[in-house]
Amino acid sequence: MGMRIAVGGKGGVGKTTLAALIVRKLLAAGNTPILAVDADPNTNLPEAVGLPLKATVGSILAQFIDDKASLSPGMTKESYLQLKMHEAVSEGRGVDLVAMGRGEGPGCYCYPNLILRKFVEELSANYPYVVIDNEAGMEHLSRRTSDRIDRMILVSDATLRGIRSVRRIRGLIDELKLDVGRISLVIMRADSSLPTVVRDEVQVCGIPLAGTVPLDLRVQDFDLTMRPLTELPADSPSVMALDAIFEVLAIPG
């Protein structure tokens, strides 16, 4: 059974960047194939890993609602939906991607998330590595995008607000008794010498710090030029930071 790595945290702290860096690291090590899952309705991971977004779970479900009355007699609704879901997988060299997208109604993501969860469970059998970019906040945890997570990486920036946010997420994981093998903290856009007040808050938080990823101007340049982060050179500060983080988290690479 493959390793599932999930990334979560509050909005704007660099979750998608870290998910893309993880994919890049696995690709560079030849640990393929990888399934990248964008479980955030605000879909950004396809651009970050350089794959086209053919369709999302949400758009497939919306189309299914329109088409189900006119299906041919020889095709069940379940078969039609499975076919469309497989067509929505964007295939790349060493990495494939599936995205949740928006729900079927205003503010409603529960049903797409349920379908995504079932589809990810089915697909995961074909991939030794699954990298999940979760939506911001805590609500997605109660919807359980995946039944089992081997590495849950909670992401923060170097702020008290960010650290306290991941502490609340950790509390919800415990409350829901989710099947998570290992929970760790990664601080993005931060120097290795964190401010004392932030280090103290990390200690209070109680989540093991797997490492920090520094502010990387190349990441900003790639974003401005719409280049995928999987193409970052090996000497980029953010890429080199992943070496130590992978070692701490015991992820092959």
N, C-alpha and C positions, 0 to 999 in steps of 0.2 A: 504494500500500500504506500502511495506516494506521500511526500512531505507537504503539508499545507501551511503556508506562511500568510498571516493576515496582518494588515496595517490599519490602525485606527487612531482616533484622536479628535480634538476639536478642529473646526474649520480654519484654514489658512496657515497651518503650521508646517506644511510640506509633506503630507501623507502620500500624495500621488508621485511627487519627486522621489521619495524613498522607495515606493513600490517599483518605480521604473528603474532605479539604481539596483534594486535586488534582482530584477529581471536581467539587467545588463551583466551583473556579476555572475549569475548562473549561466548565461549564454557564453560568456568569456571562458568559463571553466568547462564548457562542454556538457553541462548538466541539463540535458534536454531530452525530450520536449517539455516545454513549460506551458501551462495554461494560465493566462492572465485574466483575472475576473475583475471587471469594473462594477462594483456593487453600489456605486454612488449614482443617484439619479442625475447629478450634475457631471456628466460623462467627460473625463479628461484623460484617462489612461491611454486610450488609443493613440492620441497624438504623442504622448510621452514615450510610448514604445514603438512608434512608427508604423502602426497598422491602420488600415482603413476601417471605418465603422460601417458595415453593410446594413445592419439593423440592430435594434435593441430588443430585449425581452418585452419592454413596455409597448414598443411600436408593433411587434408581432401580435401581442394580445389585442391591441386595438384593431388591427386588421382582421384578426380572427373573429372578433365580435361582429364585424361587418360581413364577413364571408361565410360564416358557419351555416347560414340558412340555405346557401346555394352550393354546398359541397356535393360532389357526385355521390351517388348511392353506394359506390364501392369503397369509399374512404370514410373512416370514422373520424370524429372530431379529434380524438386523441392522436391518431396517425397523422392527420393534417398538421396538428400543432407540433408534433415531434419533428416532422419534415422541415417545417419552417424554422424551428429552433436550430437544427443542425445547419441549415443554410445560413444562419446568422453568425456562425463562427468564422471570424476573420483569421485566415491561416497565414503564417509567416515562416521565416526560416528559423526553426528551433523554438518558436513561440506562437501560440494561437491565443485568440482573445474572444471573450464574450462579455457583453455589457448589459446592465439592467435597464438603464434609461428611465424615462418617466412612466408613471402609472397610467391607469385607464381613466382616471378622473382627477379633478382638482385635489391636490394634496394626498392622493391615495397611492401608496406604494406597496401595500401589504401583499396583494395578489401577485404582482410581478416578482416580488421578493421570494414568495413561496415557490413560484415556477422556477425562478433562477436557482434556488436552493436545490430543488429536485434535479434540475438539469446539470448543475455543477456536480452533484453526487454521481450522476451517471457518467459524465465526461471524465471525472477525476481518475477513474480506473485506467485511463489511457495515458496518464501523465505522471511521471515521477515527482514533478514539482508543480504546485498550484500556488499562485501569488494573488491574494485578494486585496483590492483597494476598497476599503469600506467607506461608507458615507460618514460625514462628520457627526460627532455627537454620540449619543447612547441608544437612540431608539432602534437602530438596526440590530443591536444585540438581542433585543427581545423578539425580533423576527427571525433570528438565527439563520443568517445567510448560509452557513455551513454547519453540519452536525459536529464536525471534529476539526480542531485547529491544533497543529503541533507547535507552532511558534506564533504567539500574538505579540506584535510589536506596537506598543502604544507610543505615539509620536507627540512631542511637544516642542515649542520653541523655548528659548532661555528666559521665560517669564514665570512669575508665581501663578498667574492665572492659568497658563498652559499646564503646569505641573499639577495644580489642583484639579484641573479638568480630567487628566488621566487617572488621578486618584479616584475620582467618582466613577469613571468607567471601570476601573479595576473592582470597585465595590459592587457594581452591577453584575459583572462577570461572576463574582462569587455568589451573589444573591440568586442569580438564575441557574447556578450550578452548571455552567457551560463546560463542555468537554474541551478544555484548553490545556495542552501539555506544559507550556512554559510561557510566562508573561514577562516581557522586558520593556524597558524604556529607552528610546532613542531621542536625543535632543538635536533638532535641526537648526542650521544657520547659527552655530555656536562655536566658540573657541573651546579647546579642551580644558582651559582654566576657567571654569564657570565662576560667576560671582558667588561670594560666600553665601549670600541670602538664598540663591537658587540651589546651591549644594545642600544647604540646610533643609530646604523644602523637599528636595529629592529624598533625603534621609527620612523625613516625616512621611513622605508618600509611601515608602516601603516597597517600591517596585525596583528591582535590580536595574541599574543603569548599564546598558550594553555598550554605549558609546555615544559620541557626538559626531555630527556631520557639519563641517564648517561652511560658512557662506562661500559659495563658489561662483565667481563671475562667469565662468564658462556655462554654468547652468542657465544663468540669465541670458547670455548670448544665444544659446541654443533655443531658448523659449522665444526670443525676439525674432529669430530667423526660421522658426517652425521646424527645427531639426530635432529628431527624437533623441532622448537622453541615452538610449542604448548605443548611440554612436560617440558618446563622450570618450576622449582619449584616456589611456590608463593612468596618465600622470595628473589627471584632474583631482583637486583636493577632495571632492565629494566621493569620487571613485575609490581613492586610496583609503578613505575612512571606512569604507565597507569591508575592507580586508580584515580589520580588527574586529568589527562588529560580527562578521560571519564566524570568526574564530570563537568569540565569546558565546555566540548562540549555537555553536556546534552545527552550523550549516555547511555542508560540503561546498567547496569553492576556493 
